[in-house]
């Protein structure tokens, strides 16, 4: 599990940002592992037309090899 809070700088100024997610890793063999992770980030952008809530989701998968 992961979580955090910070600041996002945009053209119209900075905004508070929350990040949270969940990941898991597995060993496939003695030398090979795989990890998957889902992250979600939310913040408010303030363009000229008014506030917009931005919610971005990222899914990542990685392979690892232990020599």
mmJSON file of the N, C-alpha and C atoms, coordinates in Angstrom:
{"data_MODEL":{"atom_site":{
"group_PDB":["ATOM","ATOM","ATOM","ATOM","ATOM","ATOM","ATOM","ATOM","ATOM","ATOM","ATOM","ATOM","ATOM","ATOM","ATOM","ATOM","ATOM","ATOM","ATOM","ATOM","ATOM","ATOM","ATOM","ATOM","ATOM","ATOM","ATOM","ATOM","ATOM","ATOM","ATOM","ATOM","ATOM","ATOM","ATOM","ATOM","ATOM","ATOM","ATOM","ATOM","ATOM","ATOM","ATOM","ATOM","ATOM","ATOM","ATOM","ATOM","ATOM","ATOM","ATOM","ATOM","ATOM","ATOM","ATOM","ATOM","ATOM","ATOM","ATOM","ATOM","ATOM","ATOM","ATOM","ATOM","ATOM","ATOM","ATOM","ATOM","ATOM","ATOM","ATOM","ATOM","ATOM","ATOM","ATOM","ATOM","ATOM","ATOM","ATOM","ATOM","ATOM","ATOM","ATOM","ATOM","ATOM","ATOM","ATOM","ATOM","ATOM","ATOM","ATOM","ATOM","ATOM","ATOM","ATOM","ATOM","ATOM","ATOM","ATOM","ATOM","ATOM","ATOM","ATOM","ATOM","ATOM","ATOM","ATOM","ATOM","ATOM","ATOM","ATOM","ATOM","ATOM","ATOM","ATOM","ATOM","ATOM","ATOM","ATOM","ATOM","ATOM","ATOM","ATOM","ATOM","ATOM","ATOM","ATOM","ATOM","ATOM","ATOM","ATOM","ATOM","ATOM","ATOM","ATOM","ATOM","ATOM","ATOM","ATOM","ATOM","ATOM","ATOM","ATOM","ATOM","ATOM","ATOM","ATOM","ATOM","ATOM","ATOM","ATOM","ATOM","ATOM","ATOM","ATOM","ATOM","ATOM","ATOM","ATOM","ATOM","ATOM","ATOM","ATOM","ATOM","ATOM","ATOM","ATOM","ATOM","ATOM","ATOM","ATOM","ATOM","ATOM","ATOM","ATOM","ATOM","ATOM","ATOM","ATOM","ATOM","ATOM","ATOM","ATOM","ATOM","ATOM","ATOM","ATOM","ATOM","ATOM","ATOM","ATOM","ATOM","ATOM","ATOM","ATOM","ATOM","ATOM","ATOM","ATOM","ATOM","ATOM"],
"id":[1,2,3,4,5,6,7,8,9,10,11,12,13,14,15,16,17,18,19,20,21,22,23,24,25,26,27,28,29,30,31,32,33,34,35,36,37,38,39,40,41,42,43,44,45,46,47,48,49,50,51,52,53,54,55,56,57,58,59,60,61,62,63,64,65,66,67,68,69,70,71,72,73,74,75,76,77,78,79,80,81,82,83,84,85,86,87,88,89,90,91,92,93,94,95,96,97,98,99,100,101,102,103,104,105,106,107,108,109,110,111,112,113,114,115,116,117,118,119,120,121,122,123,124,125,126,127,128,129,130,131,132,133,134,135,136,137,138,139,140,141,142,143,144,145,146,147,148,149,150,151,152,153,154,155,156,157,158,159,160,161,162,163,164,165,166,167,168,169,170,171,172,173,174,175,176,177,178,179,180,181,182,183,184,185,186,187,188,189,190,191,192,193,194,195,196,197,198,199,200,201],
"type_symbol":["N","C","C","N","C","C","N","C","C","N","C","C","N","C","C","N","C","C","N","C","C","N","C","C","N","C","C","N","C","C","N","C","C","N","C","C","N","C","C","N","C","C","N","C","C","N","C","C","N","C","C","N","C","C","N","C","C","N","C","C","N","C","C","N","C","C","N","C","C","N","C","C","N","C","C","N","C","C","N","C","C","N","C","C","N","C","C","N","C","C","N","C","C","N","C","C","N","C","C","N","C","C","N","C","C","N","C","C","N","C","C","N","C","C","N","C","C","N","C","C","N","C","C","N","C","C","N","C","C","N","C","C","N","C","C","N","C","C","N","C","C","N","C","C","N","C","C","N","C","C","N","C","C","N","C","C","N","C","C","N","C","C","N","C","C","N","C","C","N","C","C","N","C","C","N","C","C","N","C","C","N","C","C","N","C","C","N","C","C","N","C","C","N","C","C","N","C","C","N","C","C"],
"label_atom_id":["N","CA","C","N","CA","C","N","CA","C","N","CA","C","N","CA","C","N","CA","C","N","CA","C","N","CA","C","N","CA","C","N","CA","C","N","CA","C","N","CA","C","N","CA","C","N","CA","C","N","CA","C","N","CA","C","N","CA","C","N","CA","C","N","CA","C","N","CA","C","N","CA","C","N","CA","C","N","CA","C","N","CA","C","N","CA","C","N","CA","C","N","CA","C","N","CA","C","N","CA","C","N","CA","C","N","CA","C","N","CA","C","N","CA","C","N","CA","C","N","CA","C","N","CA","C","N","CA","C","N","CA","C","N","CA","C","N","CA","C","N","CA","C","N","CA","C","N","CA","C","N","CA","C","N","CA","C","N","CA","C","N","CA","C","N","CA","C","N","CA","C","N","CA","C","N","CA","C","N","CA","C","N","CA","C","N","CA","C","N","CA","C","N","CA","C","N","CA","C","N","CA","C","N","CA","C","N","CA","C","N","CA","C","N","CA","C","N","CA","C","N","CA","C","N","CA","C","N","CA","C","N","CA","C"],
"label_alt_id":[null,null,null,null,null,null,null,null,null,null,null,null,null,null,null,null,null,null,null,null,null,null,null,null,null,null,null,null,null,null,null,null,null,null,null,null,null,null,null,null,null,null,null,null,null,null,null,null,null,null,null,null,null,null,null,null,null,null,null,null,null,null,null,null,null,null,null,null,null,null,null,null,null,null,null,null,null,null,null,null,null,null,null,null,null,null,null,null,null,null,null,null,null,null,null,null,null,null,null,null,null,null,null,null,null,null,null,null,null,null,null,null,null,null,null,null,null,null,null,null,null,null,null,null,null,null,null,null,null,null,null,null,null,null,null,null,null,null,null,null,null,null,null,null,null,null,null,null,null,null,null,null,null,null,null,null,null,null,null,null,null,null,null,null,null,null,null,null,null,null,null,null,null,null,null,null,null,null,null,null,null,null,null,null,null,null,null,null,null,null,null,null,null,null,null,null,null,null,null,null,null],
"label_comp_id":["UNK","UNK","UNK","UNK","UNK","UNK","UNK","UNK","UNK","UNK","UNK","UNK","UNK","UNK","UNK","UNK","UNK","UNK","UNK","UNK","UNK","UNK","UNK","UNK","UNK","UNK","UNK","UNK","UNK","UNK","UNK","UNK","UNK","UNK","UNK","UNK","UNK","UNK","UNK","UNK","UNK","UNK","UNK","UNK","UNK","UNK","UNK","UNK","UNK","UNK","UNK","UNK","UNK","UNK","UNK","UNK","UNK","UNK","UNK","UNK","UNK","UNK","UNK","UNK","UNK","UNK","UNK","UNK","UNK","UNK","UNK","UNK","UNK","UNK","UNK","UNK","UNK","UNK","UNK","UNK","UNK","UNK","UNK","UNK","UNK","UNK","UNK","UNK","UNK","UNK","UNK","UNK","UNK","UNK","UNK","UNK","UNK","UNK","UNK","UNK","UNK","UNK","UNK","UNK","UNK","UNK","UNK","UNK","UNK","UNK","UNK","UNK","UNK","UNK","UNK","UNK","UNK","UNK","UNK","UNK","UNK","UNK","UNK","UNK","UNK","UNK","UNK","UNK","UNK","UNK","UNK","UNK","UNK","UNK","UNK","UNK","UNK","UNK","UNK","UNK","UNK","UNK","UNK","UNK","UNK","UNK","UNK","UNK","UNK","UNK","UNK","UNK","UNK","UNK","UNK","UNK","UNK","UNK","UNK","UNK","UNK","UNK","UNK","UNK","UNK","UNK","UNK","UNK","UNK","UNK","UNK","UNK","UNK","UNK","UNK","UNK","UNK","UNK","UNK","UNK","UNK","UNK","UNK","UNK","UNK","UNK","UNK","UNK","UNK","UNK","UNK","UNK","UNK","UNK","UNK","UNK","UNK","UNK","UNK","UNK","UNK"],
"label_asym_id":["A","A","A","A","A","A","A","A","A","A","A","A","A","A","A","A","A","A","A","A","A","A","A","A","A","A","A","A","A","A","A","A","A","A","A","A","A","A","A","A","A","A","A","A","A","A","A","A","A","A","A","A","A","A","A","A","A","A","A","A","A","A","A","A","A","A","A","A","A","A","A","A","A","A","A","A","A","A","A","A","A","A","A","A","A","A","A","A","A","A","A","A","A","A","A","A","A","A","A","A","A","A","A","A","A","A","A","A","A","A","A","A","A","A","A","A","A","A","A","A","A","A","A","A","A","A","A","A","A","A","A","A","A","A","A","A","A","A","A","A","A","A","A","A","A","A","A","A","A","A","A","A","A","A","A","A","A","A","A","A","A","A","A","A","A","A","A","A","A","A","A","A","A","A","A","A","A","A","A","A","A","A","A","A","A","A","A","A","A","A","A","A","A","A","A","A","A","A","A","A","A"],
"label_entity_id":["1","1","1","1","1","1","1","1","1","1","1","1","1","1","1","1","1","1","1","1","1","1","1","1","1","1","1","1","1","1","1","1","1","1","1","1","1","1","1","1","1","1","1","1","1","1","1","1","1","1","1","1","1","1","1","1","1","1","1","1","1","1","1","1","1","1","1","1","1","1","1","1","1","1","1","1","1","1","1","1","1","1","1","1","1","1","1","1","1","1","1","1","1","1","1","1","1","1","1","1","1","1","1","1","1","1","1","1","1","1","1","1","1","1","1","1","1","1","1","1","1","1","1","1","1","1","1","1","1","1","1","1","1","1","1","1","1","1","1","1","1","1","1","1","1","1","1","1","1","1","1","1","1","1","1","1","1","1","1","1","1","1","1","1","1","1","1","1","1","1","1","1","1","1","1","1","1","1","1","1","1","1","1","1","1","1","1","1","1","1","1","1","1","1","1","1","1","1","1","1","1"],
"label_seq_id":[1,1,1,2,2,2,3,3,3,4,4,4,5,5,5,6,6,6,7,7,7,8,8,8,9,9,9,10,10,10,11,11,11,12,12,12,13,13,13,14,14,14,15,15,15,16,16,16,17,17,17,18,18,18,19,19,19,20,20,20,21,21,21,22,22,22,23,23,23,24,24,24,25,25,25,26,26,26,27,27,27,28,28,28,29,29,29,30,30,30,31,31,31,32,32,32,33,33,33,34,34,34,35,35,35,36,36,36,37,37,37,38,38,38,39,39,39,40,40,40,41,41,41,42,42,42,43,43,43,44,44,44,45,45,45,46,46,46,47,47,47,48,48,48,49,49,49,50,50,50,51,51,51,52,52,52,53,53,53,54,54,54,55,55,55,56,56,56,57,57,57,58,58,58,59,59,59,60,60,60,61,61,61,62,62,62,63,63,63,64,64,64,65,65,65,66,66,66,67,67,67],
"pdbx_PDB_ins_code":[null,null,null,null,null,null,null,null,null,null,null,null,null,null,null,null,null,null,null,null,null,null,null,null,null,null,null,null,null,null,null,null,null,null,null,null,null,null,null,null,null,null,null,null,null,null,null,null,null,null,null,null,null,null,null,null,null,null,null,null,null,null,null,null,null,null,null,null,null,null,null,null,null,null,null,null,null,null,null,null,null,null,null,null,null,null,null,null,null,null,null,null,null,null,null,null,null,null,null,null,null,null,null,null,null,null,null,null,null,null,null,null,null,null,null,null,null,null,null,null,null,null,null,null,null,null,null,null,null,null,null,null,null,null,null,null,null,null,null,null,null,null,null,null,null,null,null,null,null,null,null,null,null,null,null,null,null,null,null,null,null,null,null,null,null,null,null,null,null,null,null,null,null,null,null,null,null,null,null,null,null,null,null,null,null,null,null,null,null,null,null,null,null,null,null,null,null,null,null,null,null],
"Cartn_x":[0.842,0.0,0.889,0.423,1.161,0.197,0.687,-0.127,0.761,0.282,1.054,0.25,0.801,0.178,1.278,1.039,2.043,1.413,2.183,1.75,2.032,1.106,1.262,1.331,2.351,2.482,1.943,0.96,0.401,0.625,0.233,0.395,-0.398,-1.554,-2.404,-2.091,-1.065,-0.695,-0.512,-0.322,-0.12,-1.401,-1.502,-2.676,-2.23,-2.947,-2.663,-2.991,-2.214,-2.384,-2.31,-3.218,-3.212,-2.859,-2.058,-1.646,-1.874,-2.512,-2.701,-2.682,-2.355,-2.28,-2.053,-1.956,-1.792,-0.953,-0.055,0.796,1.055,1.551,1.847,2.977,3.822,4.925,4.972,5.429,5.504,6.804,7.38,8.527,7.988,8.415,8.0,8.955,10.21,11.226,12.301,13.408,14.484,15.097,15.035,15.68,14.705,13.477,12.548,11.367,11.08,9.932,9.098,7.867,6.953,6.256,6.0,5.324,4.286,3.098,2.042,1.662,1.242,0.9,-0.143,-1.091,-2.103,-1.962,-1.837,-1.72,-2.821,-3.324,-4.331,-3.9,-3.934,-3.536,-4.689,-5.008,-6.089,-5.58,-6.019,-5.717,-6.705,-6.693,-7.594,-6.791,-7.154,-6.542,-7.441,-6.828,-7.591,-7.366,-7.913,-7.8,-8.749,-8.726,-9.533,-11.033,-11.456,-12.883,-13.429,-12.602,-13.056,-12.302,-12.525,-11.83,-12.255,-11.275,-11.53,-10.815,-11.544,-10.93,-10.297,-9.009,-8.257,-8.014,-8.323,-8.075,-7.368,-6.096,-5.281,-4.975,-5.135,-4.855,-3.762,-2.807,-1.718,-1.597,-1.44,-1.212,0.174,1.003,2.345,2.631,3.47,3.899,5.391,6.141,7.582,8.068,9.133,9.817,11.162,11.569,12.879,13.657,14.969,15.835,16.972,17.103,18.147,19.29,20.478,21.632,22.133],
"Cartn_y":[-1.172,0.0,1.238,2.294,3.54,4.702,5.798,6.991,8.196,9.338,10.55,11.789,12.923,14.205,15.188,16.035,17.006,18.145,18.727,19.884,19.664,20.086,20.036,21.467,21.791,23.121,23.085,23.929,24.06,25.484,25.749,27.083,28.11,27.697,28.634,28.688,27.995,28.023,26.626,26.54,25.229,24.779,23.463,22.866,21.672,21.367,20.183,18.918,17.871,16.639,15.439,14.496,13.252,12.097,11.158,9.988,8.756,7.752,6.498,5.355,4.162,3.028,1.724,0.681,-0.666,-1.454,-2.263,-3.065,-4.427,-5.324,-6.675,-7.247,-8.044,-8.666,-10.159,-10.901,-12.359,-12.853,-13.87,-14.557,-15.633,-15.617,-16.622,-17.81,-17.555,-18.606,-18.101,-18.815,-18.422,-17.074,-16.721,-15.502,-14.453,-14.791,-13.911,-13.519,-12.216,-11.72,-10.783,-10.586,-9.679,-8.811,-7.551,-6.631,-5.837,-5.708,-4.874,-3.812,-2.651,-1.549,-0.66,-0.19,0.771,2.008,3.181,4.457,5.394,6.187,7.194,8.518,9.564,10.891,11.856,12.677,13.651,15.042,16.036,17.433,18.325,19.601,20.558,21.513,21.574,22.53,23.765,24.918,26.164,26.924,26.404,27.167,28.367,29.148,30.371,30.095,28.88,28.551,28.093,27.956,27.515,26.283,25.911,24.75,23.452,22.57,21.244,20.225,19.219,18.137,17.14,16.913,15.99,14.71,13.574,12.276,11.407,11.128,10.351,8.989,7.939,6.578,5.985,5.298,4.651,3.199,2.307,0.89,0.553,-0.05,-0.415,-1.875,-2.478,-3.855,-3.906,-4.581,-4.661,-6.076,-6.422,-7.697,-7.446,-8.336,-8.232,-9.519,-9.384,-10.555,-10.438,-11.432,-11.472,-12.334,-11.748,-12.495,-13.517],
"Cartn_z":[0.0,0.0,0.0,-0.632,-0.64,-0.537,-0.012,0.123,0.352,-0.038,0.167,-0.164,0.237,-0.03,-0.375,-1.362,-1.77,-2.527,-3.425,-4.187,-5.663,-6.512,-7.961,-8.463,-9.242,-9.837,-11.26,-11.536,-12.876,-13.367,-14.588,-15.162,-14.361,-13.843,-13.11,-11.616,-11.154,-9.734,-9.178,-7.876,-7.256,-6.553,-6.364,-5.742,-4.918,-3.849,-3.062,-3.847,-3.637,-4.386,-3.448,-3.624,-2.861,-3.794,-3.297,-4.069,-3.219,-3.801,-3.091,-4.097,-3.621,-4.518,-3.784,-4.582,-4.069,-5.058,-4.557,-5.428,-4.828,-5.681,-5.237,-6.086,-5.47,-6.195,-5.928,-6.914,-6.816,-7.426,-6.822,-7.411,-8.337,-9.598,-10.571,-10.582,-10.26,-10.166,-9.2,-9.112,-8.213,-8.604,-9.888,-10.382,-10.936,-11.203,-11.915,-11.018,-10.961,-10.186,-11.052,-10.636,-11.33,-10.28,-10.623,-9.709,-10.49,-9.926,-10.496,-9.468,-9.977,-9.096,-9.751,-8.961,-9.404,-8.534,-9.161,-8.442,-8.905,-7.97,-8.294,-7.68,-8.484,-8.035,-8.293,-7.297,-7.439,-7.058,-7.811,-7.5,-8.235,-7.919,-8.551,-9.422,-10.697,-11.634,-11.688,-11.862,-11.88,-13.194,-14.299,-15.552,-15.529,-16.585,-16.656,-16.595,-16.954,-16.994,-15.651,-14.612,-13.29,-12.826,-11.574,-11.003,-11.684,-11.907,-12.464,-11.6,-11.12,-10.357,-11.317,-11.161,-12.008,-11.218,-11.826,-11.218,-12.246,-11.994,-12.926,-12.312,-13.103,-12.66,-13.536,-12.905,-13.645,-13.193,-14.137,-13.88,-14.408,-13.574,-14.034,-13.698,-14.52,-14.323,-14.631,-13.792,-14.015,-13.76,-14.468,-14.282,-13.649,-12.766,-12.142,-12.331,-12.492,-12.635,-11.64,-10.788,-9.777,-10.292,-10.397,-10.9,-9.91],
"occupancy":[1.0,1.0,1.0,1.0,1.0,1.0,1.0,1.0,1.0,1.0,1.0,1.0,1.0,1.0,1.0,1.0,1.0,1.0,1.0,1.0,1.0,1.0,1.0,1.0,1.0,1.0,1.0,1.0,1.0,1.0,1.0,1.0,1.0,1.0,1.0,1.0,1.0,1.0,1.0,1.0,1.0,1.0,1.0,1.0,1.0,1.0,1.0,1.0,1.0,1.0,1.0,1.0,1.0,1.0,1.0,1.0,1.0,1.0,1.0,1.0,1.0,1.0,1.0,1.0,1.0,1.0,1.0,1.0,1.0,1.0,1.0,1.0,1.0,1.0,1.0,1.0,1.0,1.0,1.0,1.0,1.0,1.0,1.0,1.0,1.0,1.0,1.0,1.0,1.0,1.0,1.0,1.0,1.0,1.0,1.0,1.0,1.0,1.0,1.0,1.0,1.0,1.0,1.0,1.0,1.0,1.0,1.0,1.0,1.0,1.0,1.0,1.0,1.0,1.0,1.0,1.0,1.0,1.0,1.0,1.0,1.0,1.0,1.0,1.0,1.0,1.0,1.0,1.0,1.0,1.0,1.0,1.0,1.0,1.0,1.0,1.0,1.0,1.0,1.0,1.0,1.0,1.0,1.0,1.0,1.0,1.0,1.0,1.0,1.0,1.0,1.0,1.0,1.0,1.0,1.0,1.0,1.0,1.0,1.0,1.0,1.0,1.0,1.0,1.0,1.0,1.0,1.0,1.0,1.0,1.0,1.0,1.0,1.0,1.0,1.0,1.0,1.0,1.0,1.0,1.0,1.0,1.0,1.0,1.0,1.0,1.0,1.0,1.0,1.0,1.0,1.0,1.0,1.0,1.0,1.0,1.0,1.0,1.0,1.0,1.0,1.0],
"B_iso_or_equiv":[0.0,0.0,0.0,0.0,0.0,0.0,0.0,0.0,0.0,0.0,0.0,0.0,0.0,0.0,0.0,0.0,0.0,0.0,0.0,0.0,0.0,0.0,0.0,0.0,0.0,0.0,0.0,0.0,0.0,0.0,0.0,0.0,0.0,0.0,0.0,0.0,0.0,0.0,0.0,0.0,0.0,0.0,0.0,0.0,0.0,0.0,0.0,0.0,0.0,0.0,0.0,0.0,0.0,0.0,0.0,0.0,0.0,0.0,0.0,0.0,0.0,0.0,0.0,0.0,0.0,0.0,0.0,0.0,0.0,0.0,0.0,0.0,0.0,0.0,0.0,0.0,0.0,0.0,0.0,0.0,0.0,0.0,0.0,0.0,0.0,0.0,0.0,0.0,0.0,0.0,0.0,0.0,0.0,0.0,0.0,0.0,0.0,0.0,0.0,0.0,0.0,0.0,0.0,0.0,0.0,0.0,0.0,0.0,0.0,0.0,0.0,0.0,0.0,0.0,0.0,0.0,0.0,0.0,0.0,0.0,0.0,0.0,0.0,0.0,0.0,0.0,0.0,0.0,0.0,0.0,0.0,0.0,0.0,0.0,0.0,0.0,0.0,0.0,0.0,0.0,0.0,0.0,0.0,0.0,0.0,0.0,0.0,0.0,0.0,0.0,0.0,0.0,0.0,0.0,0.0,0.0,0.0,0.0,0.0,0.0,0.0,0.0,0.0,0.0,0.0,0.0,0.0,0.0,0.0,0.0,0.0,0.0,0.0,0.0,0.0,0.0,0.0,0.0,0.0,0.0,0.0,0.0,0.0,0.0,0.0,0.0,0.0,0.0,0.0,0.0,0.0,0.0,0.0,0.0,0.0,0.0,0.0,0.0,0.0,0.0,0.0],
"pdbx_formal_charge":[null,null,null,null,null,null,null,null,null,null,null,null,null,null,null,null,null,null,null,null,null,null,null,null,null,null,null,null,null,null,null,null,null,null,null,null,null,null,null,null,null,null,null,null,null,null,null,null,null,null,null,null,null,null,null,null,null,null,null,null,null,null,null,null,null,null,null,null,null,null,null,null,null,null,null,null,null,null,null,null,null,null,null,null,null,null,null,null,null,null,null,null,null,null,null,null,null,null,null,null,null,null,null,null,null,null,null,null,null,null,null,null,null,null,null,null,null,null,null,null,null,null,null,null,null,null,null,null,null,null,null,null,null,null,null,null,null,null,null,null,null,null,null,null,null,null,null,null,null,null,null,null,null,null,null,null,null,null,null,null,null,null,null,null,null,null,null,null,null,null,null,null,null,null,null,null,null,null,null,null,null,null,null,null,null,null,null,null,null,null,null,null,null,null,null,null,null,null,null,null,null],
"auth_seq_id":[1,1,1,2,2,2,3,3,3,4,4,4,5,5,5,6,6,6,7,7,7,8,8,8,9,9,9,10,10,10,11,11,11,12,12,12,13,13,13,14,14,14,15,15,15,16,16,16,17,17,17,18,18,18,19,19,19,20,20,20,21,21,21,22,22,22,23,23,23,24,24,24,25,25,25,26,26,26,27,27,27,28,28,28,29,29,29,30,30,30,31,31,31,32,32,32,33,33,33,34,34,34,35,35,35,36,36,36,37,37,37,38,38,38,39,39,39,40,40,40,41,41,41,42,42,42,43,43,43,44,44,44,45,45,45,46,46,46,47,47,47,48,48,48,49,49,49,50,50,50,51,51,51,52,52,52,53,53,53,54,54,54,55,55,55,56,56,56,57,57,57,58,58,58,59,59,59,60,60,60,61,61,61,62,62,62,63,63,63,64,64,64,65,65,65,66,66,66,67,67,67],
"auth_comp_id":["UNK","UNK","UNK","UNK","UNK","UNK","UNK","UNK","UNK","UNK","UNK","UNK","UNK","UNK","UNK","UNK","UNK","UNK","UNK","UNK","UNK","UNK","UNK","UNK","UNK","UNK","UNK","UNK","UNK","UNK","UNK","UNK","UNK","UNK","UNK","UNK","UNK","UNK","UNK","UNK","UNK","UNK","UNK","UNK","UNK","UNK","UNK","UNK","UNK","UNK","UNK","UNK","UNK","UNK","UNK","UNK","UNK","UNK","UNK","UNK","UNK","UNK","UNK","UNK","UNK","UNK","UNK","UNK","UNK","UNK","UNK","UNK","UNK","UNK","UNK","UNK","UNK","UNK","UNK","UNK","UNK","UNK","UNK","UNK","UNK","UNK","UNK","UNK","UNK","UNK","UNK","UNK","UNK","UNK","UNK","UNK","UNK","UNK","UNK","UNK","UNK","UNK","UNK","UNK","UNK","UNK","UNK","UNK","UNK","UNK","UNK","UNK","UNK","UNK","UNK","UNK","UNK","UNK","UNK","UNK","UNK","UNK","UNK","UNK","UNK","UNK","UNK","UNK","UNK","UNK","UNK","UNK","UNK","UNK","UNK","UNK","UNK","UNK","UNK","UNK","UNK","UNK","UNK","UNK","UNK","UNK","UNK","UNK","UNK","UNK","UNK","UNK","UNK","UNK","UNK","UNK","UNK","UNK","UNK","UNK","UNK","UNK","UNK","UNK","UNK","UNK","UNK","UNK","UNK","UNK","UNK","UNK","UNK","UNK","UNK","UNK","UNK","UNK","UNK","UNK","UNK","UNK","UNK","UNK","UNK","UNK","UNK","UNK","UNK","UNK","UNK","UNK","UNK","UNK","UNK","UNK","UNK","UNK","UNK","UNK","UNK"],
"auth_asym_id":["A","A","A","A","A","A","A","A","A","A","A","A","A","A","A","A","A","A","A","A","A","A","A","A","A","A","A","A","A","A","A","A","A","A","A","A","A","A","A","A","A","A","A","A","A","A","A","A","A","A","A","A","A","A","A","A","A","A","A","A","A","A","A","A","A","A","A","A","A","A","A","A","A","A","A","A","A","A","A","A","A","A","A","A","A","A","A","A","A","A","A","A","A","A","A","A","A","A","A","A","A","A","A","A","A","A","A","A","A","A","A","A","A","A","A","A","A","A","A","A","A","A","A","A","A","A","A","A","A","A","A","A","A","A","A","A","A","A","A","A","A","A","A","A","A","A","A","A","A","A","A","A","A","A","A","A","A","A","A","A","A","A","A","A","A","A","A","A","A","A","A","A","A","A","A","A","A","A","A","A","A","A","A","A","A","A","A","A","A","A","A","A","A","A","A","A","A","A","A","A","A"],
"auth_atom_id":["N","CA","C","N","CA","C","N","CA","C","N","CA","C","N","CA","C","N","CA","C","N","CA","C","N","CA","C","N","CA","C","N","CA","C","N","CA","C","N","CA","C","N","CA","C","N","CA","C","N","CA","C","N","CA","C","N","CA","C","N","CA","C","N","CA","C","N","CA","C","N","CA","C","N","CA","C","N","CA","C","N","CA","C","N","CA","C","N","CA","C","N","CA","C","N","CA","C","N","CA","C","N","CA","C","N","CA","C","N","CA","C","N","CA","C","N","CA","C","N","CA","C","N","CA","C","N","CA","C","N","CA","C","N","CA","C","N","CA","C","N","CA","C","N","CA","C","N","CA","C","N","CA","C","N","CA","C","N","CA","C","N","CA","C","N","CA","C","N","CA","C","N","CA","C","N","CA","C","N","CA","C","N","CA","C","N","CA","C","N","CA","C","N","CA","C","N","CA","C","N","CA","C","N","CA","C","N","CA","C","N","CA","C","N","CA","C","N","CA","C","N","CA","C","N","CA","C","N","CA","C","N","CA","C"],
"pdbx_PDB_model_num":[1,1,1,1,1,1,1,1,1,1,1,1,1,1,1,1,1,1,1,1,1,1,1,1,1,1,1,1,1,1,1,1,1,1,1,1,1,1,1,1,1,1,1,1,1,1,1,1,1,1,1,1,1,1,1,1,1,1,1,1,1,1,1,1,1,1,1,1,1,1,1,1,1,1,1,1,1,1,1,1,1,1,1,1,1,1,1,1,1,1,1,1,1,1,1,1,1,1,1,1,1,1,1,1,1,1,1,1,1,1,1,1,1,1,1,1,1,1,1,1,1,1,1,1,1,1,1,1,1,1,1,1,1,1,1,1,1,1,1,1,1,1,1,1,1,1,1,1,1,1,1,1,1,1,1,1,1,1,1,1,1,1,1,1,1,1,1,1,1,1,1,1,1,1,1,1,1,1,1,1,1,1,1,1,1,1,1,1,1,1,1,1,1,1,1,1,1,1,1,1,1]
}}}
